[in-house]
Amino acid sequence: MRKKRTVLLFGAGAAMSWGAPGTYELTQLVRKSGYPTVSGDMTITEFIYQELLQQPNYQKMTSILKRSSTCLKN
């Protein structure tokens, strides 16, 4: 039997009053939390973040996803 789960999403700082991280803090956490790349100089999430800073669009996203699989250590 599957349990039902409820997910609440808040915006515009609604959750910050009870100590939840803001957008900047969440971004930093995600950037640091990924697996290391083959070169070991950054995480895969940092790699994706840096790539998206250059020119975010659909083609860029698909290219990043394809390239990111080759950047991961086995």
A tleap script that builds the chain and sets N, CA, C and O, in Angstrom:
source leaprc.protein.ff14SB
mol = sequence {
  NMET ARG LYS LYS ARG THR VAL LEU LEU PHE
  GLY ALA GLY ALA ALA MET SER TRP GLY ALA
  PRO GLY THR TYR GLU LEU THR GLN LEU VAL
  ARG LYS SER GLY TYR PRO THR VAL SER GLY
  ASP MET THR ILE THR GLU PHE ILE TYR GLN
  GLU LEU LEU GLN GLN PRO ASN TYR GLN LYS
  MET THR SER ILE LEU LYS ARG SER SER THR
  CYS LEU LYS CASN
}
set mol.1.N position { 0.841 -1.178 0.000 }
set mol.1.CA position { 0.000 0.000 0.000 }
set mol.1.C position { 0.886 1.241 0.000 }
set mol.1.O position { 1.824 1.346 0.790 }
set mol.2.N position { 0.582 2.166 -0.882 }
set mol.2.CA position { 1.377 3.385 -0.987 }
set mol.2.C position { 0.844 4.458 -0.052 }
set mol.2.O position { -0.365 4.659 0.068 }
set mol.3.N position { 1.754 5.130 0.593 }
set mol.3.CA position { 1.369 6.243 1.457 }
set mol.3.C position { 1.258 7.508 0.616 }
set mol.3.O position { 2.051 7.738 -0.297 }
set mol.4.N position { 0.284 8.302 0.933 }
set mol.4.CA position { 0.155 9.590 0.267 }
set mol.4.C position { 1.068 10.583 0.970 }
set mol.4.O position { 1.201 10.572 2.193 }
set mol.5.N position { 1.686 11.429 0.182 }
set mol.5.CA position { 2.560 12.453 0.741 }
set mol.5.C position { 2.059 13.819 0.300 }
set mol.5.O position { 1.576 14.001 -0.817 }
set mol.6.N position { 2.187 14.746 1.190 }
set mol.6.CA position { 1.800 16.112 0.890 }
set mol.6.C position { 3.049 16.970 0.785 }
set mol.6.O position { 3.921 16.914 1.652 }
set mol.7.N position { 3.133 17.755 -0.263 }
set mol.7.CA position { 4.258 18.662 -0.459 }
set mol.7.C position { 3.699 20.071 -0.546 }
set mol.7.O position { 2.782 20.342 -1.321 }
set mol.8.N position { 4.257 20.956 0.249 }
set mol.8.CA position { 3.852 22.357 0.226 }
set mol.8.C position { 4.998 23.197 -0.320 }
set mol.8.O position { 6.129 23.108 0.158 }
set mol.9.N position { 4.700 23.997 -1.308 }
set mol.9.CA position { 5.703 24.895 -1.873 }
set mol.9.C position { 5.297 26.325 -1.562 }
set mol.9.O position { 4.173 26.744 -1.837 }
set mol.10.N position { 6.224 27.055 -0.990 }
set mol.10.CA position { 5.959 28.449 -0.648 }
set mol.10.C position { 6.857 29.341 -1.479 }
set mol.10.O position { 7.949 28.930 -1.872 }
set mol.11.N position { 6.420 30.530 -1.745 }
set mol.11.CA position { 7.225 31.479 -2.504 }
set mol.11.C position { 7.323 32.811 -1.786 }
set mol.11.O position { 6.680 33.045 -0.762 }
set mol.12.N position { 8.138 33.664 -2.348 }
set mol.12.CA position { 8.310 35.032 -1.863 }
set mol.12.C position { 8.688 35.103 -0.387 }
set mol.12.O position { 8.253 36.003 0.331 }
set mol.13.N position { 9.505 34.144 0.062 }
set mol.13.CA position { 10.010 34.189 1.429 }
set mol.13.C position { 9.052 33.731 2.501 }
set mol.13.O position { 9.311 33.961 3.682 }
set mol.14.N position { 7.957 33.095 2.142 }
set mol.14.CA position { 6.955 32.694 3.134 }
set mol.14.C position { 7.519 31.740 4.178 }
set mol.14.O position { 7.115 31.803 5.339 }
set mol.15.N position { 8.427 30.872 3.803 }
set mol.15.CA position { 8.961 29.870 4.732 }
set mol.15.C position { 10.163 30.380 5.525 }
set mol.15.O position { 10.626 29.698 6.440 }
set mol.16.N position { 10.664 31.538 5.200 }
set mol.16.CA position { 11.871 32.043 5.860 }
set mol.16.C position { 11.629 32.392 7.328 }
set mol.16.O position { 12.566 32.376 8.126 }
set mol.17.N position { 10.403 32.702 7.688 }
set mol.17.CA position { 10.125 33.068 9.081 }
set mol.17.C position { 10.334 31.887 10.029 }
set mol.17.O position { 10.562 32.102 11.219 }
set mol.18.N position { 10.263 30.656 9.543 }
set mol.18.CA position { 10.530 29.509 10.406 }
set mol.18.C position { 11.894 28.891 10.128 }
set mol.18.O position { 12.152 27.741 10.480 }
set mol.19.N position { 12.781 29.688 9.477 }
set mol.19.CA position { 14.174 29.295 9.319 }
set mol.19.C position { 14.530 28.523 8.062 }
set mol.19.O position { 15.650 28.024 7.946 }
set mol.20.N position { 13.616 28.415 7.130 }
set mol.20.CA position { 13.934 27.730 5.876 }
set mol.20.C position { 14.898 28.590 5.066 }
set mol.20.O position { 14.858 29.817 5.157 }
set mol.21.N position { 15.764 27.958 4.275 }
set mol.21.CA position { 16.718 28.741 3.486 }
set mol.21.C position { 16.035 29.486 2.351 }
set mol.21.O position { 15.020 29.037 1.817 }
set mol.22.N position { 16.595 30.612 1.994 }
set mol.22.CA position { 16.099 31.392 0.870 }
set mol.22.C position { 16.686 30.879 -0.436 }
set mol.22.O position { 17.428 29.896 -0.440 }
set mol.23.N position { 16.363 31.530 -1.530 }
set mol.23.CA position { 16.820 31.110 -2.847 }
set mol.23.C position { 18.335 31.064 -2.941 }
set mol.23.O position { 18.892 30.102 -3.468 }
set mol.24.N position { 19.003 32.083 -2.440 }
set mol.24.CA position { 20.461 32.118 -2.506 }
set mol.24.C position { 21.064 30.934 -1.750 }
set mol.24.O position { 21.949 30.251 -2.265 }
set mol.25.N position { 20.584 30.694 -0.534 }
set mol.25.CA position { 21.115 29.590 0.275 }
set mol.25.C position { 20.847 28.225 -0.376 }
set mol.25.O position { 21.709 27.346 -0.366 }
set mol.26.N position { 19.654 28.059 -0.937 }
set mol.26.CA position { 19.333 26.804 -1.626 }
set mol.26.C position { 20.229 26.599 -2.842 }
set mol.26.O position { 20.702 25.492 -3.100 }
set mol.27.N position { 20.452 27.670 -3.576 }
set mol.27.CA position { 21.328 27.580 -4.738 }
set mol.27.C position { 22.727 27.145 -4.331 }
set mol.27.O position { 23.327 26.284 -4.976 }
set mol.28.N position { 23.243 27.733 -3.271 }
set mol.28.CA position { 24.580 27.370 -2.789 }
set mol.28.C position { 24.629 25.911 -2.341 }
set mol.28.O position { 25.599 25.208 -2.624 }
set mol.29.N position { 23.596 25.454 -1.648 }
set mol.29.CA position { 23.547 24.060 -1.199 }
set mol.29.C position { 23.542 23.084 -2.379 }
set mol.29.O position { 24.249 22.077 -2.364 }
set mol.30.N position { 22.748 23.390 -3.385 }
set mol.30.CA position { 22.668 22.514 -4.556 }
set mol.30.C position { 23.993 22.512 -5.308 }
set mol.30.O position { 24.453 21.455 -5.741 }
set mol.31.N position { 24.610 23.670 -5.467 }
set mol.31.CA position { 25.884 23.755 -6.183 }
set mol.31.C position { 26.967 22.915 -5.518 }
set mol.31.O position { 27.816 22.350 -6.207 }
set mol.32.N position { 26.953 22.825 -4.208 }
set mol.32.CA position { 27.984 22.096 -3.466 }
set mol.32.C position { 27.657 20.618 -3.267 }
set mol.32.O position { 28.538 19.837 -2.906 }
set mol.33.N position { 26.407 20.225 -3.498 }
set mol.33.CA position { 25.974 18.876 -3.117 }
set mol.33.C position { 26.150 17.812 -4.188 }
set mol.33.O position { 25.914 16.636 -3.911 }
set mol.34.N position { 26.548 18.166 -5.375 }
set mol.34.CA position { 26.629 17.189 -6.454 }
set mol.34.C position { 27.847 16.287 -6.372 }
set mol.34.O position { 28.756 16.504 -5.571 }
set mol.35.N position { 27.841 15.280 -7.214 }
set mol.35.CA position { 28.984 14.379 -7.315 }
set mol.35.C position { 30.149 15.112 -7.964 }
set mol.35.O position { 29.931 16.050 -8.730 }
set mol.36.N position { 31.376 14.708 -7.675 }
set mol.36.CA position { 32.530 15.359 -8.313 }
set mol.36.C position { 32.625 14.984 -9.794 }
set mol.36.O position { 32.244 13.885 -10.199 }
set mol.37.N position { 33.136 15.914 -10.580 }
set mol.37.CA position { 33.379 15.645 -11.990 }
set mol.37.C position { 34.646 14.805 -12.131 }
set mol.37.O position { 35.380 14.620 -11.160 }
set mol.38.N position { 34.903 14.301 -13.322 }
set mol.38.CA position { 36.080 13.474 -13.570 }
set mol.38.C position { 37.349 14.237 -13.217 }
set mol.38.O position { 38.275 13.674 -12.634 }
set mol.39.N position { 37.389 15.518 -13.572 }
set mol.39.CA position { 38.574 16.321 -13.279 }
set mol.39.C position { 38.734 16.589 -11.783 }
set mol.39.O position { 39.829 16.893 -11.312 }
set mol.40.N position { 37.629 16.473 -11.043 }
set mol.40.CA position { 37.672 16.672 -9.601 }
set mol.40.C position { 37.731 18.119 -9.154 }
set mol.40.O position { 37.843 18.392 -7.959 }
set mol.41.N position { 37.656 19.053 -10.097 }
set mol.41.CA position { 37.762 20.466 -9.726 }
set mol.41.C position { 36.430 21.116 -9.369 }
set mol.41.O position { 36.406 22.249 -8.889 }
set mol.42.N position { 35.316 20.408 -9.600 }
set mol.42.CA position { 34.001 20.945 -9.235 }
set mol.42.C position { 32.989 19.811 -9.166 }
set mol.42.O position { 33.263 18.690 -9.595 }
set mol.43.N position { 31.821 20.117 -8.623 }
set mol.43.CA position { 30.739 19.137 -8.597 }
set mol.43.C position { 29.962 19.219 -9.903 }
set mol.43.O position { 30.054 20.215 -10.621 }
set mol.44.N position { 29.208 18.192 -10.209 }
set mol.44.CA position { 28.407 18.192 -11.427 }
set mol.44.C position { 27.351 19.294 -11.382 }
set mol.44.O position { 27.013 19.877 -12.412 }
set mol.45.N position { 26.837 19.573 -10.197 }
set mol.45.CA position { 25.839 20.640 -10.082 }
set mol.45.C position { 26.468 22.011 -10.304 }
set mol.45.O position { 25.826 22.905 -10.855 }
set mol.46.N position { 27.716 22.183 -9.881 }
set mol.46.CA position { 28.432 23.442 -10.151 }
set mol.46.C position { 28.701 23.575 -11.647 }
set mol.46.O position { 28.584 24.664 -12.208 }
set mol.47.N position { 29.061 22.467 -12.292 }
set mol.47.CA position { 29.278 22.466 -13.736 }
set mol.47.C position { 28.020 22.922 -14.469 }
set mol.47.O position { 28.089 23.779 -15.350 }
set mol.48.N position { 26.881 22.356 -14.108 }
set mol.48.CA position { 25.611 22.726 -14.738 }
set mol.48.C position { 25.284 24.191 -14.472 }
set mol.48.O position { 24.853 24.907 -15.376 }
set mol.49.N position { 25.486 24.631 -13.250 }
set mol.49.CA position { 25.213 26.033 -12.891 }
set mol.49.C position { 26.059 26.984 -13.743 }
set mol.49.O position { 25.540 27.952 -14.300 }
set mol.50.N position { 27.354 26.707 -13.842 }
set mol.50.CA position { 28.244 27.568 -14.621 }
set mol.50.C position { 27.865 27.586 -16.097 }
set mol.50.O position { 27.928 28.632 -16.743 }
set mol.51.N position { 27.477 26.448 -16.625 }
set mol.51.CA position { 27.054 26.372 -18.027 }
set mol.51.C position { 25.783 27.183 -18.263 }
set mol.51.O position { 25.654 27.852 -19.287 }
set mol.52.N position { 24.852 27.125 -17.322 }
set mol.52.CA position { 23.589 27.858 -17.480 }
set mol.52.C position { 23.776 29.367 -17.365 }
set mol.52.O position { 22.983 30.128 -17.918 }
set mol.53.N position { 24.800 29.806 -16.662 }
set mol.53.CA position { 25.062 31.236 -16.552 }
set mol.53.C position { 25.406 31.855 -17.902 }
set mol.53.O position { 25.148 33.036 -18.130 }
set mol.54.N position { 25.983 31.068 -18.788 }
set mol.54.CA position { 26.432 31.580 -20.071 }
set mol.54.C position { 25.281 31.938 -21.007 }
set mol.54.O position { 25.248 33.041 -21.553 }
set mol.55.N position { 24.337 31.015 -21.194 }
set mol.55.CA position { 23.212 31.262 -22.102 }
set mol.55.C position { 22.115 30.229 -21.838 }
set mol.55.O position { 22.087 29.175 -22.474 }
set mol.56.N position { 21.220 30.529 -20.905 }
set mol.56.CA position { 20.177 29.552 -20.578 }
set mol.56.C position { 19.091 29.465 -21.648 }
set mol.56.O position { 18.385 30.441 -21.901 }
set mol.57.N position { 18.959 28.302 -22.272 }
set mol.57.CA position { 17.869 28.032 -23.210 }
set mol.57.C position { 17.711 26.518 -23.345 }
set mol.57.O position { 18.495 25.759 -22.776 }
set mol.58.N position { 16.718 26.084 -24.082 }
set mol.58.CA position { 16.416 24.656 -24.190 }
set mol.58.C position { 17.579 23.866 -24.791 }
set mol.58.O position { 17.936 22.803 -24.283 }
set mol.59.N position { 18.167 24.380 -25.865 }
set mol.59.CA position { 19.268 23.683 -26.510 }
set mol.59.C position { 20.452 23.551 -25.553 }
set mol.59.O position { 21.123 22.519 -25.521 }
set mol.60.N position { 20.700 24.592 -24.784 }
set mol.60.CA position { 21.795 24.562 -23.816 }
set mol.60.C position { 21.528 23.492 -22.759 }
set mol.60.O position { 22.434 22.747 -22.385 }
set mol.61.N position { 20.290 23.415 -22.280 }
set mol.61.CA position { 19.936 22.422 -21.264 }
set mol.61.C position { 20.155 20.998 -21.771 }
set mol.61.O position { 20.739 20.178 -21.063 }
set mol.62.N position { 19.700 20.694 -22.972 }
set mol.62.CA position { 19.879 19.341 -23.500 }
set mol.62.C position { 21.354 19.027 -23.705 }
set mol.62.O position { 21.789 17.904 -23.448 }
set mol.63.N position { 22.116 19.994 -24.159 }
set mol.63.CA position { 23.553 19.809 -24.332 }
set mol.63.C position { 24.232 19.547 -22.991 }
set mol.63.O position { 25.091 18.671 -22.887 }
set mol.64.N position { 23.852 20.298 -21.978 }
set mol.64.CA position { 24.431 20.128 -20.637 }
set mol.64.C position { 24.119 18.740 -20.096 }
set mol.64.O position { 24.997 18.081 -19.538 }
set mol.65.N position { 22.892 18.296 -20.253 }
set mol.65.CA position { 22.513 16.978 -19.748 }
set mol.65.C position { 23.298 15.866 -20.446 }
set mol.65.O position { 23.717 14.905 -19.800 }
set mol.66.N position { 23.495 15.987 -21.742 }
set mol.66.CA position { 24.271 14.989 -22.455 }
set mol.66.C position { 25.726 15.009 -22.011 }
set mol.66.O position { 26.321 13.956 -21.778 }
set mol.67.N position { 26.302 16.206 -21.893 }
set mol.67.CA position { 27.710 16.333 -21.509 }
set mol.67.C position { 27.940 15.978 -20.057 }
set mol.67.O position { 29.006 15.466 -19.712 }
set mol.68.N position { 26.961 16.237 -19.188 }
set mol.68.CA position { 27.162 15.990 -17.752 }
set mol.68.C position { 27.358 14.504 -17.462 }
set mol.68.O position { 28.055 14.150 -16.512 }
set mol.69.N position { 26.758 13.639 -18.263 }
set mol.69.CA position { 26.920 12.204 -18.016 }
set mol.69.C position { 28.362 11.765 -18.262 }
set mol.69.O position { 28.811 10.778 -17.680 }
set mol.70.N position { 29.084 12.474 -19.106 }
set mol.70.CA position { 30.481 12.125 -19.359 }
set mol.70.C position { 31.421 12.782 -18.351 }
set mol.70.O position { 32.605 12.448 -18.300 }
set mol.71.N position { 30.910 13.696 -17.565 }
set mol.71.CA position { 31.738 14.396 -16.580 }
set mol.71.C position { 31.798 13.687 -15.230 }
set mol.71.O position { 32.647 14.008 -14.398 }
set mol.72.N position { 30.914 12.739 -15.010 }
set mol.72.CA position { 30.854 12.067 -13.715 }
set mol.72.C position { 31.908 10.984 -13.576 }
set mol.72.O position { 32.232 10.287 -14.537 }
set mol.73.N position { 32.432 10.852 -12.383 }
set mol.73.CA position { 33.334 9.742 -12.093 }
set mol.73.C position { 32.509 8.468 -12.013 }
set mol.73.O position { 31.347 8.502 -11.608 }
set mol.74.N position { 33.093 7.362 -12.391 }
set mol.74.CA position { 32.388 6.074 -12.268 }
set mol.74.C position { 32.558 5.499 -10.906 }
set mol.74.O position { 32.035 4.422 -10.622 }
savepdb mol mol.pdb
quit
